[in-house]
Amino acid sequence: MRGVLMYAPGDVRVEEREDPKIVEPTDAVIRVSATCICGSDLWPYRGIEPLYTQPQVMGHEYIGVVEQVGDEVRNIKVGDFVVGSFVASDNTCEICQAGYQSRCIHNVMVGASGTQAQLARIPLADGTLVATPGQPDEDLIPSLLAASDVLGTGWFAAVAAEAGPGKTIAVVGDGAVGLSAILAAKQLGAERVIAFSRHPERQALAREFGATDIIEERGDDGAAKVKELTGGYGAHGVVEAVGTEESMWQAIHATRPGGYVGYVGVTHGVKLDGLELFFTGVHLHGGPAPVRRFLPELIQLIWDRKIDPGKVFDLTLPLDQAAEGYKAMDERRATKVLLTP
C-alpha cells in the first residue's frame, strides 16, 4: 500500500509500505476512504517536536470500510463504514465509562499505525470504531472525517468550557479545531460566540459556524477586548485551541472569575505561574479529547445533515501529493487538507 512517511522536518514522502495485518485479536484493518493532515502534524514538520522514529509513519484521522477483524471483535464487522478516534480505547474501563476514553488505561495512539495511508490497523476496534447507519453519500465524507478528530476535539473543548444557553464563549485559535469549537458552542446553545481570528476566510467560516463577534487582537490585548465586549466580566468560558503559552494566558485572562477554560491545543513550552493562576479563579479542563465519547452523537448530526463540519477542509489532494498538503498548511495557504487514498 501507499503511505506517508516523514523523514525529517519538512521532508514528507509517500512510499510503498507493508500492508497492515491483524496483530491482536481485538484489531481491525480498514481500507481508508479519506484521511487528512492535522495541525499537530506540523509540530514535527517544523522541527518543534522530535520524530519518534526516522522515518515516522504519519496520520491519526481516518474513516473507511472494515476489511478484516480479529477473532475477539464483536461489535464491528467486515463491510461496515466506520469512524474512529485518534486514540484507541476499550470503552469499558472505569476511565472510559466516565467519558475520558482518550485516557483509557489500555489506550493506544492510532498515529503509531499511520492512517495517512490506503489501509490502517485499528487497535481495540470494538471500543474505538463507530459504524455509520449505512454507506454514506460522497458529500458526507469530509464531515465524517472531521468527526474523527477536529470536530470531536472542538466539541470536547466547548463542553469543557461549559458552553450552553445564556453563555458567552470565546475561542482562541482559528484553525480547524477552533472553528469546530465555534460550531460546537453554537450547537450547545451558547448565546454569544467570540472568535479570535485575523484571517478573512477563517473569519467568514467562523461566522457561518455561529460566531457573533470577531476579535483580531491577541494576547493581553485580545483578552482585554473580550472583557470590553462583556461589560468588564470576561467570557463564561474560553476554548484554547493553539497550545502556546501566549494562547493559554490569553484564554485564562479572557475568562471571568469562576469561568472555564477548555484547553485542547497540544502544549509546547507552556509554563503557568502558580500565583498568577491562583488569583484568576478559573477552572482549567482539557487535554487529549475523548472523541469516542461524542462520536455516536456527532455521526448522527452529520448523517441528518444538521451540521456540516467538513467545511473546515479547504484543500483536497490525492495521497501521493501529501507533501504539498503539508506545505500548504505550514504556509497557511490551507486551513486543513483532506487526502484521498
N, C-alpha and C positions, 0 to 999 in steps of 0.2 A: 504494500500500500504506500501511498504518498503521505508524508507528514512533515511538519515544520520543526526545524531544529535551530537553536540559537548557539552559534559557536563562540561568540564574543560580543561585547557591546556593539550594536549597530550592524552585526553580521548575522542575518537571518537567511536560512536556506530551506528549500523544500526538496527533500530527498526520499529515496526509497527506504522504508523501514519495514521491519518484520511485522507481519500481521499479528495482532494480539490474539491470545488464546485464553481459555478458561484456566485459571491458576488455582483459585479456591472454589469450593462447591457453591459458594454464595455469589459468585461473579456472574456478570452478563457481558456479552460482547454486542455492541450496537454498530450498525452502519450509519455513520454521521450524515444527517441531511443538511445541517448547517452548523457552523461554529463561528467564532469571532475572536477579535483581539481585544483584550481587556486593558483598561488604563493601568492596572497593576503590572501588566507585561512590560510597560515602558520603564519600570524601575531598573530591571536588569539590562534592558535595551540601551538605557542612558548610562549604564555603569554605576548607578547609585546603589544597586543591590547586587551582590555577587551571584554568579550562576552556581547552582548546586552541583551540576555535572558539566563537563565540556565534551561534546555539545550537550545541550539541555533540550529535552522534548518540551514543547510549548502547548498551552491551551488548557482551559478548565471549564469552558462553557460549551454546551452541546445539546442537540436534540437529534433524534434519529429513530431507526427501526431496529428492534431487537433481532439479532441473528442467531445467537446461542445463549443458553442459560446453563448454569451449573446444576448439579443434582439436588441441591438444597434450596433452590429458588422456587417459591410457591406462588407469589403474587403477580409476577411478571412472566409473560410467555412470548415465545418467538412470534414475530409479526406485529407486536404492539408498537405503536408510535409513542415514544416516551420523552419526557423532560426530566432532567436530573439536576441536582445541586452540585456546586463545585467542591463540596465536602461530602464524602460518602459516610453514611451513618447507619446503625442498625435500626434506628427509630423505635427501639424498645427499652433501652436503658433508662434509668431514672432521669438523667440529664435530658435525653430526647423527649421523654414524656412531659418534662417541664417546659418544652418548647425551645430547647437550645441544641438542636441536632448538630450544629457545626462544632460543638464541643463534646460530642458523643464520646464515651470512654473508649470506644473502638474506632474512632474516626480515622479516615484515610483521605488524604488530599488527592482529589482526582487529577490535579495537574501533574502528578507523578507519572500518569499514564500518557498524558499529552493528547488532548482532544482536538487540536488543530491538525486533523488527520482524516483519512477516509473511514477508518474504523477505530473504535476505542473500547478498552476493557473497563467496565464499571464495577468496582468492588461493592459488596453489601447491597446487591441490586434491589432486593425486596424493600429495604429501608430507604433507598436513595432515589429510585426511579418512580415516576408517577406517569401512568398511561393516560393519554388523552381519550376523550369519548369515542374517537374514531380516527381515521386518516384525515389530517387537516387539509383545508384548502390552501393552495400555494401562498395566498396573500396573508395567511396567519403565521407563516413560518418565522418571519422576523420577530413578531411579538412573543411567540412561544420561546424562541431563543433568548429573548431579553429576560424571560421569567427565570431562566436557569442561573442568572447572577444579578445583573444590574437592577432589574425590576424588583426581585426578591430582596436585594440589599437595600435599595431605596425604600422599599416598603417597611423593612425592619427599622431603618433609620427613622422614618416618620412615626412608627409605633413607639420607638424608644424616646422620641421627642414629645410623646404624648399628644400627637395630632388628634383633633376631634372637634366637635361642634363648639363654636364660640371661641376657638383658639386662634392665635396668631402664630404662625410657624415661619421661621426664616431658614433658608438653605444656603450654606456656604459650599460652593463648588458647582460649576455649570457643565460638568461632564455628564456622561450617561447616567451615572448613579445619582448625581444631584438632580438632574432632570426627572429621573424616575421618582425620586423622593418628593418632588413637587406634585407629580401626578398622584402619588400615594396620599400625600397630605390633603389634597383636594378630595379624593375619593373617601377619605376617612372623615370628611366633614369640616375641615378647617375653614374658618370664616375668612381669614386673610393669609395669603402665602407670599412671602417676600423672597425674591430670588436675587442672589448676588451674581452679576454677570457683566462682562464688558464686551461680549461678542454678539453683534446684532442677530445673527442667525440662531444662536442659542437663546437669546432673549425672546425671539419670536416663538420658538418651540416651548419655552418656559411659560409664556402667556397662554399658548394653546393647551398646555397641560394643566393650567389652573393658577398660575402666578398672578397676583393682583398688583404687585409692586416690583420694580426692578431697581436695584442699587448697584452703582458701578464702583463706589468706594470700597477699599479693602482695609484690613487690619483694624486698628482702633477707630479710624475714620468711618469705616463701614459699620462697626458696632454702634458708634455714636449716631449714625443715620437711622439705624433701627430704633434706637431709643427716641429719636426725634419723631419718627413716624408712629410711635406708640405712646405718646404723651409722657415720655420720660421713663416708662417702666421697663421696656425691653420686651422681646418676644416671650410667649409662654413656653415655646420650645424651639430649638435650633438644631438642624441637621449639619454635621460636619462630614463632608464627603471629599476631602482632599488628602489630609494626612501629614501636613506640615505643622510646625509649632505655631507659626503665624495664624494659620487657619483655625487651629484649635482654640487659641486665645480669642480670635475674632468671634468664634461661636460662643465661647463662655461669656465674653463681655457683652454680647448681643442678647443674652438671656436674662430675664428678670430673676431676682432672688426667689427661690422656690421653684424655678422653672427647670426644664430638662434639656440636656444636650445629648442627642443621639449621634454617636461618632462611629463612622464606618470606613473612613479613609484609612488605608493601611499606613500606619505612622512610620515616619523616618526622621530621626533626630529630635523627637518631641520630648521636652522636659518641662514639667509643670511645677512652678514654685508653690510649695505646700501652703505657705501662709497666705499668698495672694488667692489661691484657690479656696482656702478656708473661708475667707470673707466674701466670696461671691455667693455662697449659699445655694449653689445649683446642684442638680443631680446629674451625674455622668453615667451613661448607659450605652454600651455598644460593643464593638469587636466584630469578629467574623460573623456575618449574617447567617442565621439559621434559615436559609432559604427553603429547606424542606418543609418547615412549619407552614409556610404560606402557599406552597405550590398548588395544592388542590383548589384553593380559592382563586388564585391568580389564573390558573389554566381555565377555570370556568368563566371568569370575567372576560378573558380573551376570546374563548370559544363563543360566548354570547355576544361578542363584539361591543362590549360595554367600555372597554379601554383599548387603546392602540399604542402600547409602549414601544413597538417596533420602529416608531418614527425616530428613535434615537440613532438608528443606523442611517448614516448619510453617505456611505460608500460601500458598494458591494463588489467584491473581486473574486475570481477563482482562486482556489487554494494555492496554485502554483505562483500567484502574484502576491503572496503573503508579505514578502519583503517590502513591496510598495505600500501595502496597508500599514505596516509598522511605521514606515517613513512618513506617511500621510498623517497618522495620529501624532507622531512625535513633533511634526511641524505644525500641528493644529490646523491642518487642511481638512481634517475629518474628525468628527466627534467620536464615532465608533464605527469600526469596519466589520462587515459581515463577510465571511468566507464560505464559498460554496465548493464542497469537495467534488 
